[in-house]
Amino acid sequence: MSWLFVTILAYFLLAVLSLFDRYLLIGPIPHPKIYTFYVGILSLFLCLFFIPLVIPLPEKNLIFLGLGAGIIRILAILFLTEGIVRSEVSRVVPAIGGLLPIFSFLIFLPFSPSQEILSASRITAFIFLVLGSVLISIKEFSAKFLSLTNLKYPIIAAFLYALTFLIAKILFLKTRFLSGFFLIVLGSGLGSLFFLISKKTRKLIFSHKPTQKISGLFILDQFFGGLGIIFQYYAVFLAKPSQVPLINALEGTRFVFLLLFVFLLSLWRPQLLQEKTKGRILIQKIIAIFFIVIGLAILALH
């Protein structure tokens, strides 16, 4: 199976996750640590389904490598949600969409043959995909967008995500996909338990009583997110180290799907997600989709 096809499928599922996240992070879940904690706890439950498939586990050094990747991933989720709550989705998401592929490219550069990662076709596809990812997710470009206050959390989150993908790829080169993925997910779950060390954070988490409706939405949200993450990491497993930055650069396809979902939902409830898809914004998104299609075409042909 092609890593490119698996990546696109992953971002389709993660686009569904984005729909739920926009609702959950704006209102019902009041603090990033609460959201991140429950994401990690659900990861532990997911591990239960994988246990029969991963025995015996890899050697000890690979176990620590996988758990480390999972802990770093949960920190990346925390900084991502912290950035969204402190700033705006329209600033944080495009910043990560642009920074993550760049960090990933720089981190993977020493581990990939230069003739592969620096080939003209891949660099061209990479540039088009990154530009498309930023353009399709940004609403307004201004000096405020580039301020350190707004970029602080996205920079940290993007770097941590890139580091997670690097460790995951090193792990996948030495073990089976299911074993490696199990360790990463287990690490994410164990990482979320560190939030319980602080009495203040414990009180914050357990004082929040979500409604039955919100609990159901969150579980559904994480179901699609879990499937998306499985396919995303499977794409990393299938890809060469030099191709992993392209997986990150393909983040823009997620927003193409999201834009399609928003359009379909707007036929039912025009104000549901409060998206601006008219005039200059619409032209910008069309240009972004054009860039993404060019990037995908280059990858498909080469």
C-alpha positions in Angstrom: 0.0 0.0 0.0 1.3 3.5 -0.9 2.3 5.8 1.9 0.8 8.7 0.0 -2.7 7.0 -0.2 -2.5 6.1 3.5 -1.5 9.7 4.4 -4.5 11.2 2.5 -6.8 8.7 4.2 -5.4 9.7 7.6 -5.9 13.4 7.0 -9.5 12.7 5.9 -10.2 11.2 9.3 -8.3 13.9 11.1 -10.4 16.5 9.3 -13.4 15.0 11.0 -11.5 15.3 14.3 -10.9 19.0 13.6 -14.7 19.5 13.3 -15.2 18.2 16.8 -12.1 19.9 18.2 -13.3 23.3 17.1 -16.5 22.8 19.1 -14.9 21.2 22.2 -12.0 23.6 22.6 -14.0 26.7 22.1 -16.5 26.0 24.8 -17.3 22.8 26.6 -13.7 21.8 27.6 -12.4 24.8 29.6 -8.7 24.0 30.0 -6.0 22.4 27.7 -4.8 20.1 30.5 -8.3 18.6 30.8 -8.5 17.9 27.1 -5.0 16.5 26.9 -5.5 14.4 30.0 -8.6 12.7 28.6 -6.9 12.2 25.2 -4.2 10.3 27.0 -6.6 8.3 29.2 -8.4 7.2 26.0 -5.0 6.1 24.6 -4.6 3.7 27.6 -8.0 2.2 26.7 -6.9 1.9 23.1 -3.9 -0.1 24.2 -6.1 -2.8 25.7 -7.2 -3.8 22.1 -3.5 -4.0 20.9 -2.1 -6.2 23.8 -2.9 -9.6 22.1 -1.4 -8.4 18.8 2.0 -7.1 20.2 3.2 -9.9 22.4 6.1 -10.5 22.7 7.2 -6.9 23.0 10.5 -5.6 21.4 13.7 -5.4 23.3 14.1 -3.0 26.3 15.8 -0.1 24.5 13.0 0.0 21.8 10.3 0.0 24.6 11.8 3.1 26.1 12.1 4.7 22.7 8.4 4.1 21.9 7.3 5.3 25.4 9.4 8.4 25.0 7.8 9.2 21.6 4.4 8.8 23.2 5.2 11.2 26.1 6.6 13.8 23.7 3.4 13.5 21.6 1.2 14.2 24.6 3.3 17.3 25.4 2.8 18.4 21.8 -1.0 18.0 22.2 -0.8 20.1 25.3 1.1 23.0 23.7 -1.2 22.8 20.6 -4.4 23.1 22.7 -2.8 25.7 25.0 -2.0 27.8 21.9 -5.6 27.4 20.6 -7.1 28.5 23.9 -4.7 31.4 24.5 -4.7 32.6 20.9 -7.0 31.6 18.1 -7.4 28.5 15.9 -6.9 30.7 12.8 -3.4 31.7 14.0 -2.2 28.5 15.7 -3.2 25.9 13.1 -1.6 27.6 10.1 1.5 28.3 12.2 1.9 24.6 13.0 1.0 23.7 9.4 3.9 25.7 8.2 6.4 25.0 11.0 5.9 21.3 11.4 7.1 20.3 7.9 10.1 22.6 8.2 11.1 21.2 11.6 10.5 17.7 10.3 12.7 18.4 7.2 15.5 19.8 9.3 15.4 16.9 11.8 15.2 14.2 9.2 18.0 15.7 7.0 20.9 14.1 8.9 19.1 10.7 8.7 18.3 10.7 5.0 20.4 10.3 1.9 20.9 13.8 0.5 20.0 12.7 -3.1 16.6 11.6 -1.8 15.5 14.4 0.6 17.1 17.2 -1.5 15.8 16.0 -4.9 14.3 18.7 -7.0 10.9 17.0 -7.3 10.5 16.5 -3.5 11.7 20.0 -2.6 9.2 21.5 -5.2 6.3 19.3 -3.9 7.3 20.2 -0.3 7.2 24.0 -1.0 3.8 23.8 -2.8 2.3 21.7 0.0 3.6 23.9 2.8 2.4 27.0 1.1 -1.0 25.4 0.5 -1.3 24.3 4.1 -0.6 27.8 5.4 -2.8 29.6 2.9 -5.8 27.3 3.3 -5.8 27.5 7.1 -4.9 31.2 7.7 -7.7 33.8 7.8 -5.7 37.0 8.1 -2.0 37.7 7.7 -0.7 40.5 9.8 2.2 41.5 12.1 0.2 40.2 15.0 0.2 36.8 13.4 4.1 36.8 13.5 4.3 38.0 17.1 6.3 35.8 19.5 3.2 35.7 21.9 1.2 34.0 19.2 4.0 31.8 17.8 5.4 30.6 21.1 3.1 27.6 21.6 2.9 26.6 17.9 6.7 26.6 17.6 7.1 24.3 20.7 4.2 22.1 19.5 5.5 21.8 16.0 9.0 20.9 17.1 7.7 18.3 19.5 5.5 16.7 16.8 8.5 16.6 14.5 10.6 15.0 17.1 7.8 12.4 17.8 7.8 11.5 14.1 11.5 11.1 14.0 11.6 8.8 17.0 8.6 6.8 15.6 10.4 6.3 12.3 13.6 5.1 14.1 11.3 2.7 16.1 9.5 1.4 13.0 12.8 0.7 11.2 13.6 -1.8 14.0 10.2 -3.4 14.9 6.7 -4.3 13.6 4.2 -1.5 13.1 1.7 -2.8 15.7 4.4 -3.2 18.3 5.8 0.3 17.7 2.4 2.0 17.6 1.3 0.2 20.8 4.4 1.6 22.6 3.8 5.2 21.3 0.1 5.1 22.3 1.0 3.6 25.7 3.6 6.4 26.2 0.9 9.0 25.5 -1.4 7.4 28.1 1.3 7.2 30.7 2.4 10.8 29.9 -1.1 12.1 30.7 -0.9 10.5 34.1 1.8 13.0 35.0 -0.9 15.6 35.2 -2.2 13.9 38.3 1.1 14.6 40.2 0.1 18.2 40.8 -2.7 18.7 43.3 -3.8 21.8 41.5 -4.1 20.0 38.2 -5.9 17.1 39.8 -8.4 19.4 41.2 -8.8 21.1 37.9 -9.4 17.8 36.0 -11.7 16.1 38.5 -13.8 19.3 39.2 -14.8 19.4 35.6 -18.1 17.4 35.1 -18.8 17.1 31.3 -22.4 16.5 30.3 -23.4 13.2 28.7 -23.7 15.0 25.4 -20.2 16.4 25.6 -18.8 13.1 26.8 -20.3 11.3 23.8 -19.0 14.0 21.4 -15.5 13.7 22.9 -15.5 9.8 22.6 -16.7 10.1 19.0 -14.1 12.8 18.4 -11.3 10.6 19.7 -12.6 7.6 17.7 -12.1 9.4 14.4 -8.8 10.9 15.8 -7.6 7.5 16.8 -8.2 6.0 13.3 -6.6 9.0 11.8 -3.5 8.7 14.0 -3.2 5.0 13.2 -3.2 5.7 9.5 -0.8 8.6 9.9 1.7 6.5 11.8 1.2 3.6 9.4 2.1 6.1 6.6 5.3 6.9 8.6 6.0 3.2 8.8 5.6 2.7 5.1 7.6 5.8 4.0 11.3 6.2 3.8 12.9 8.6 6.3 13.3 11.2 3.5 9.5 11.0 2.8 8.3 11.6 6.4 8.6 15.5 6.1 6.3 15.2 3.0 3.7 13.4 5.2 3.8 16.4 7.5 3.7 18.8 4.5 0.5 17.0 3.3 -1.3 18.5 6.4 -3.0 20.9 3.9 -5.1 18.0 2.5 -6.8 17.8 6.0 -8.0 21.4 5.5 -9.2 20.7 2.0 -11.4 18.0 3.5 -12.4 20.3 6.4 -13.4 23.0 4.0 -15.5 20.5 2.1 -17.2 19.4 5.4 -17.8 23.1 6.4 -19.4 23.7 3.0 -21.7 20.7 3.3 -22.6 21.7 6.9 -23.3 25.3 5.9 -26.1 24.0 3.6 -27.7 22.7 6.8 -26.7 25.4 9.3 -24.9 28.4 7.7 -23.6 29.8 11.0 -22.7 26.4 12.6 -18.9 26.8 12.4 -18.8 30.6 11.6 -16.5 30.1 8.6 -15.8 32.9 6.2 -15.8 31.5 2.7 -16.6 34.5 0.6 -14.6 37.1 -1.4 -10.9 37.3 -0.7 -10.9 34.4 1.7 -12.6 32.1 -0.9 -10.0 33.1 -3.5 -7.2 32.5 -1.1 -8.5 29.0 -0.3 -8.9 28.2 -4.0 -5.3 29.2 -4.6 -4.2 27.1 -1.6 -6.1 24.0 -3.0 -4.4 24.6 -6.3 -1.0 24.6 -4.6 -1.8 21.4 -2.7 -3.0 19.6 -5.9 0.2 20.6 -7.7 2.2 19.2 -4.7 0.2 16.0 -4.8 0.6 15.6 -8.5 4.4 16.0 -8.3 4.5 13.3 -5.6 2.3 11.0 -7.5 4.4 11.3 -10.7 7.7 10.9 -8.9 
